[in-house]
Amino acid sequence: MASDALVINAITRRFGNRLALDSLNLAVDEAEIYGFLGPNGAGKTTAIRCILGLISPDSGTVSIFGNTDPVSRLVSVGAMVETPAFHEFLSGRDNLGLSAAYGQMDPSVIAPAMERVGLHDRADDLVSTYSLGMRQRLGLARAILGDPRLLILDEPTNGMDPRGMKDVRELLVKMAAQGTTVFISSHLLAEVAQLCSRVGILDRGVLVHESTVDAGLEDTYLSMTRGGIG
């Protein structure tokens, strides 16, 4: 039986009077692709920021491969949160070079990552010349530097054309087959249905549904969600 790669235990987070996460509990198995669904404003990005230590929950804990320390638990994690930001005046390769250096990785990890996301032929072009879809690919390349055990992706196919979405889907399936755990936040139900084995549906900070993926995903999503909170 697979062990838990990611465990979220009773996380609550408020912003002023607004309750963004309400005692969220969630567990993701090792080497599975888990879809984290919800309307805009449901709290998905807040949850991801808590997982990554970008913000602290008011209460509750996060464990990654059994480690609850907010710093050391991230050693085995790669992530892309919201729209990735880069140095526009540098090439894609040089941007990844900075990330590799910051993560104390050997520069040899850069070329394979760019190859895997289909940017090898644009690696030396300035990021200022990249389309939105290409920036998303570069963000994904940065997330997979060093082959992390857990990959956390927030709307990774935003701005991509159908080919790009298919390429990302195939890459993530291959990585999961090789042992990487993938936690993907999205509102694209069709993509999630093709990619994920299990889903959790978040609505107004509450996990309202969790199940394996089946043909009734859209109906379940629409019946369980009321819309975002802005």
C-alpha positions in Angstrom: 0.0 0.0 0.0 1.3 3.4 -0.9 2.4 5.7 1.9 1.3 9.3 2.3 3.5 11.8 0.4 1.5 14.9 1.6 -0.7 15.2 4.6 -2.7 18.3 5.5 -4.1 18.1 9.0 -6.8 20.5 10.1 -5.4 23.7 8.4 -7.3 26.9 9.1 -6.3 30.2 7.6 -8.0 33.6 7.9 -7.4 36.9 6.2 -8.9 39.4 8.5 -12.6 38.4 8.9 -12.5 36.1 5.9 -12.1 32.4 6.5 -10.0 31.2 3.5 -9.4 27.6 4.8 -11.6 25.9 7.3 -10.0 22.8 9.0 -8.8 21.4 5.8 -7.8 17.7 5.9 -6.2 15.9 2.9 -3.8 13.1 2.2 -2.0 12.3 -1.1 -0.5 8.9 -1.8 3.1 8.5 -3.0 3.3 8.5 -6.9 -0.3 9.4 -7.5 -1.6 12.4 -9.4 -4.1 14.2 -7.2 -6.4 16.9 -8.6 -7.3 19.8 -6.3 -10.4 21.4 -7.7 -12.5 24.4 -6.9 -13.9 27.7 -8.2 -11.9 30.9 -8.2 -11.5 32.1 -4.6 -12.2 28.7 -3.1 -8.9 28.7 -1.2 -6.8 26.4 -3.5 -3.9 28.8 -3.8 -4.0 29.6 -0.1 -3.7 25.9 0.7 -0.8 25.6 -1.7 0.9 28.6 -0.1 0.5 27.0 3.3 2.0 23.7 2.0 5.0 25.5 0.6 5.5 27.7 3.7 4.9 30.9 1.8 2.3 31.7 4.4 1.6 30.1 7.8 -1.7 28.6 8.7 -3.5 29.9 11.8 -3.7 26.3 13.0 -3.1 22.8 11.7 0.0 21.1 10.3 1.5 20.0 6.9 3.6 16.9 6.6 5.6 16.0 3.4 7.0 12.5 3.4 6.6 12.5 7.2 8.5 15.8 7.8 6.6 18.7 9.4 9.5 21.2 9.5 8.4 24.1 7.4 11.9 24.5 5.8 13.5 21.0 5.6 10.2 19.4 4.3 10.6 21.4 1.1 13.9 19.8 0.1 12.1 17.2 -2.0 9.5 19.5 -3.4 9.2 21.3 -6.8 6.5 23.9 -7.3 4.8 26.3 -9.6 2.4 28.7 -8.0 0.1 31.0 -10.0 1.8 32.8 -12.9 5.5 32.1 -12.8 7.8 35.2 -12.7 11.2 35.4 -14.4 13.9 37.9 -15.2 12.8 39.2 -18.5 16.3 40.3 -19.6 17.7 36.8 -19.2 17.3 33.8 -21.3 15.2 30.8 -20.3 18.4 28.8 -19.6 19.9 31.6 -17.5 16.8 31.9 -15.5 16.9 28.2 -14.7 20.6 28.6 -13.9 19.8 31.1 -11.1 17.1 28.7 -9.7 19.6 25.8 -9.9 22.2 27.8 -8.1 19.8 28.9 -5.4 18.7 25.3 -4.9 22.4 24.2 -4.8 21.9 22.0 -7.9 24.4 21.1 -10.5 24.0 23.1 -13.7 23.7 19.8 -15.6 20.0 19.6 -14.5 19.0 22.6 -16.6 19.2 21.1 -20.2 17.2 18.0 -19.4 14.5 20.0 -17.7 14.2 22.3 -20.8 14.1 19.3 -23.1 11.3 17.6 -21.1 9.1 20.7 -21.4 9.8 21.3 -25.1 11.9 24.5 -24.7 15.3 23.1 -25.8 15.2 25.1 -29.1 14.3 28.4 -27.3 16.6 27.9 -24.3 18.9 30.8 -25.2 16.1 33.3 -26.2 15.2 36.1 -23.8 12.2 35.4 -21.6 10.8 38.7 -22.8 10.2 37.0 -26.2 8.3 34.1 -24.7 4.6 33.6 -25.1 2.4 33.0 -22.0 2.4 29.3 -22.9 6.1 29.2 -23.1 6.5 30.9 -19.8 4.3 28.2 -18.3 6.5 25.6 -19.8 9.6 27.4 -18.3 7.8 27.5 -14.9 7.3 23.8 -15.1 10.9 23.3 -16.1 11.9 25.2 -13.0 9.6 23.1 -10.9 11.1 19.8 -12.1 14.7 20.8 -11.7 16.5 18.0 -9.8 13.6 15.5 -10.1 11.6 16.4 -6.9 9.7 13.6 -5.1 6.6 15.9 -4.8 5.5 18.3 -7.5 3.0 20.9 -6.6 1.4 22.8 -9.6 -1.1 25.6 -9.5 -2.9 25.9 -12.9 0.1 24.6 -14.8 -1.5 24.7 -18.3 -2.8 28.3 -18.0 -2.3 30.0 -21.4 -1.3 26.8 -23.2 -2.7 25.6 -26.5 -4.0 22.0 -26.9 -0.6 20.7 -27.9 1.0 22.3 -24.8 -1.6 20.9 -22.6 -1.1 17.4 -24.1 2.6 17.6 -23.7 2.3 18.6 -20.0 -0.2 15.8 -19.4 2.1 13.2 -20.9 5.1 14.5 -18.9 3.3 14.4 -15.6 1.9 10.9 -16.3 5.4 9.7 -17.1 6.9 11.3 -13.9 4.2 9.7 -11.7 5.0 6.3 -13.3 8.6 6.9 -12.3 7.6 7.6 -8.7 6.9 11.4 -8.5 3.9 12.5 -6.6 1.9 15.2 -8.4 -0.5 17.6 -6.6 -2.2 19.7 -9.2 -4.6 22.6 -8.6 -6.9 23.4 -11.5 -10.4 24.4 -12.6 -10.1 22.6 -16.0 -12.3 19.6 -15.3 -11.5 17.8 -18.7 -7.8 18.0 -18.1 -8.1 16.7 -14.5 -10.4 13.9 -15.7 -7.7 12.7 -18.1 -4.8 13.2 -15.8 -5.7 12.5 -12.2 -6.5 9.3 -10.3 -8.2 11.1 -7.4 -9.7 14.5 -6.8 -10.6 16.7 -3.9 -13.1 19.5 -4.4 -12.7 22.7 -2.3 -15.5 25.2 -1.9 -15.2 28.3 0.3 -12.3 26.8 2.2 -13.9 23.5 2.9 -13.1 20.1 1.3 -16.6 19.2 0.2 -15.9 16.1 -1.8 -13.1 13.6 -2.4 -13.2 10.6 -4.7 -11.6 8.7 -7.6 -12.1 10.2 -11.0 -15.1 9.0 -12.9 -17.4 10.1 -15.8 -19.6 12.1 -13.4 -16.9 14.5 -12.3 -18.5 17.6 -13.9 -21.9 16.9 -12.4 -20.3 16.2 -9.0 -18.3 19.4 -9.2 -21.3 21.6 -10.1 -23.4 20.0 -7.4 -20.8 20.4 -4.7 -19.6 24.0 -5.4 -21.4 27.3 -5.0 -18.8 29.5 -6.5 -15.8 31.5 -5.2 -15.6 34.1 -2.5 -13.7 36.7 -4.5 
